[in-house]
Amino acid sequence: MPIVEFTVIPSTLPEIPRNDLSTDQKYLYDVMNAISTGVFTSDLANIEPGPLSHSRWLTTANRILRLYATKTDPLENLMILATYVMKVYGPMWFTIKCNPSCINGAKHLWQTISLTRYLSADLKIVFDKVLIRNGYFGHPENILIAMLGDDREIIRELACQQILKARAENDQGLRTFKVPPLNFDAEDYTDLIKWQDCKITEPPLTYNLSDEFLKEIVKCGLRTCQSIKDFPCHTQAVERCIKLVTEDSSAVCGENKRDGFIRARLLSRQQMPNFDTKKQFNI
C-alpha cells in the first residue's frame, strides 16, 4: 500500500548501534523514526515488514506502523495501537535492548508504567491489569537488586540494609514469591511498592555474597560484582521458553508429562537443530 501524508506521532528512541539489531528490530527503529519525523523514504516503504505473528509482537508492531503510514484518516483503534507502539512499546523495546541486565528490571517496569499514563482511564484499566499479573520486577527482591546497581550511593545503602535485615530475620521457612500491589503513581522505581506492607526476603542473587562484600558494593557500585550484572532481565530465549510451555500445556496433562514433553523437545533441538525444507530441493 502506498505511503500517504499521515499524522506525525512524536517518539523518543535511545541511541543504539544498528549492528546490534536484527532485521525486524532495524525495521521497527527505522519506521518509528519515519512516523515521528513524517519522512518515510521510498526504500523503507518497499521493505517487507515481516510476517504477522500474534506470538511475536515485534512484527505485529512493524505492521501496525506500516499500515498507519498508509492512512490519512486512520480509524480510532489503529490510532490507539500506533500511538501505543510509538510512545510505549517501541521506546521500551530499545531501552531494554540497551540495558539488558537484571539490575535494570525494576527501572524498566517503572518506566513502562510512567510512559502509559497518557492513556485514557478505560485503557489504563486494561493495561494495569496486565502489569499486575506480569510485574515480577516489582517484587521486593528484584527492586533490591536494582537498588544495589543504582548510581546513587544512598539507594545502594538502603538496599544493603534491607538485605542484611532479611538475613538476620531468616526463619528458614517457605519463601513465597508474590508480587505486592504496585504503586502506579510512583515517582521513582524504589516507590513501586509499600515496603512497610511487604515481607522482605533476600534476593537469591546475593545469597553467596558476604556482608562485607555487600558493604563494598555500597561504596563502589555493582562494577565489583559482574556475576549479578550478567543476568539478563529479558531475552528471546525467555520468549521461546514461554512458547514451549504454552505448547506443552495444550498437548499433555500433569506436571510430570509436561516436564517430559519440554525435556524431550529441548533434547531433540540439540540433536537436530535444523530441518530440511522444500526450498532445498528446488530444481
Secondary structure, DSSP 8 states (H G I E B T S, - for coil): -----------------GGGS-HHHHHHHHHHHHHHHS---HHHHTS------TT-HHHHHHHHHHHHTT-SS--HHHHHHHHHIIIIIHHHHHHHHH--BGGGHHHHHHHHHHHGGGS-HHHHHHHHHHHHHH-GGGSHHHHHHHHHT-S-HHHHHHHHHHHHHHHHT--------------TT-SSGGGSS-GGGS-----GGGTT--HHHHHHHHHH-GGG-HHHHTSBS--HHHHHHHHHHHHHHHH--SHHHHHHHHHHHHHHHHH------GGGG--
